[in-house]
């Protein structure tokens, strides 16, 4: 029979900064899982990656959670998701599992992201031609 231990699923955006921060959080929540380090030289097309996450990840993620819940391990009691994963909140709602979003970027990056629309509105961004 399954025990009632908490069982969180942590899911980062598959990009180096996000993955490293989420792994650090996961290690704090549990322990080192023994996964090998990623290839530091790997590059990804972020637009294709974002489209793929939006269009292709929900069903397999829901299936994974269902398999975990039907296995001999403790059922999943929460999802800790990178804030940029577009499919995890719908999955959590569908499975009626609590979710928390973990934003892996720094406070200064967050401030830049939040202020970018104001810079565009004032004509200060994006930089063009000789401004670069």
C-alpha positions in Angstrom: 0.0 0.0 0.0 1.2 3.5 -0.7 2.4 5.6 2.2 1.1 9.1 2.8 4.6 10.8 2.5 4.6 14.0 0.5 5.7 13.5 -3.2 6.5 16.6 -5.2 7.2 16.7 -8.9 9.6 19.5 -9.9 9.6 20.5 -13.5 11.9 23.3 -14.9 12.1 24.8 -18.4 14.7 22.7 -20.2 17.3 25.5 -20.2 20.5 25.6 -18.2 19.7 28.4 -15.7 16.2 27.1 -15.0 17.2 23.5 -14.7 20.1 24.3 -12.3 18.0 26.4 -10.0 15.1 23.9 -10.0 17.6 21.0 -9.3 19.0 23.0 -6.3 15.5 23.4 -5.0 14.7 19.7 -5.5 17.9 18.7 -3.7 16.8 20.8 -0.8 13.4 19.2 -0.8 14.7 15.7 -1.1 18.2 14.4 -2.1 20.5 14.1 -5.1 18.8 11.8 -7.6 22.1 10.8 -9.4 21.2 12.3 -12.8 24.3 13.2 -14.9 25.1 16.8 -15.6 23.8 18.2 -18.8 26.0 19.1 -21.8 27.1 22.7 -21.1 27.7 23.2 -24.9 24.2 22.3 -25.9 22.2 25.1 -27.5 18.5 25.3 -28.2 16.2 27.3 -30.4 14.1 29.0 -27.7 11.1 29.7 -30.0 10.9 26.1 -31.1 11.3 24.9 -27.5 8.5 27.2 -26.4 6.2 26.0 -29.1 7.0 22.4 -28.3 6.3 22.9 -24.6 3.0 24.6 -25.3 1.8 22.1 -27.9 3.4 18.7 -26.9 4.1 18.5 -23.2 0.7 18.5 -21.4 -0.5 15.0 -22.3 2.8 13.2 -21.6 3.1 15.1 -18.3 -0.4 14.2 -17.2 0.3 10.6 -18.2 3.6 10.6 -16.1 1.7 11.9 -13.0 -1.0 9.3 -13.4 1.7 6.5 -13.7 3.4 7.8 -10.6 0.1 7.9 -8.8 -0.7 4.3 -9.8 2.8 3.0 -8.9 4.0 1.7 -5.6 5.5 5.0 -4.7 3.7 7.7 -2.8 1.1 9.6 -4.9 2.1 13.0 -6.1 0.8 15.5 -3.6 2.1 18.7 -5.3 3.8 20.0 -8.4 6.7 22.5 -8.2 6.9 23.9 -11.6 9.2 26.4 -13.3 7.1 29.6 -13.8 7.7 29.4 -17.6 6.3 25.9 -18.1 3.0 26.6 -19.9 1.4 23.2 -19.4 1.9 22.5 -15.7 -0.9 24.6 -14.3 -3.5 23.0 -16.7 -2.1 19.6 -15.7 -2.4 20.4 -12.0 -6.0 21.6 -12.5 -6.9 18.5 -14.5 -5.4 16.2 -11.9 -6.6 18.3 -8.9 -3.1 18.5 -7.5 -1.8 21.7 -5.8 0.9 23.6 -7.8 3.4 26.2 -6.9 5.4 28.1 -9.5 9.2 28.6 -8.9 10.8 31.4 -10.9 14.4 30.5 -11.4 15.8 33.8 -12.6 17.4 36.5 -10.5 15.7 39.5 -9.0 17.5 41.8 -11.5 16.3 39.7 -14.4 12.8 39.8 -13.0 13.0 43.6 -12.8 14.3 43.9 -16.4 11.5 41.6 -17.6 8.9 43.7 -15.8 10.2 47.0 -17.0 10.7 46.0 -20.7 7.2 47.2 -21.8 7.9 50.6 -20.3 11.2 50.8 -22.2 9.4 49.9 -25.5 6.7 52.4 -24.8 9.3 55.2 -24.4 11.1 54.1 -27.5 14.2 53.0 -25.6 14.0 49.4 -26.7 14.7 47.4 -28.7 18.0 48.9 -29.7 18.6 49.3 -33.5 21.6 49.6 -35.8 24.4 51.8 -34.4 22.7 51.8 -30.9 23.9 48.2 -30.5 
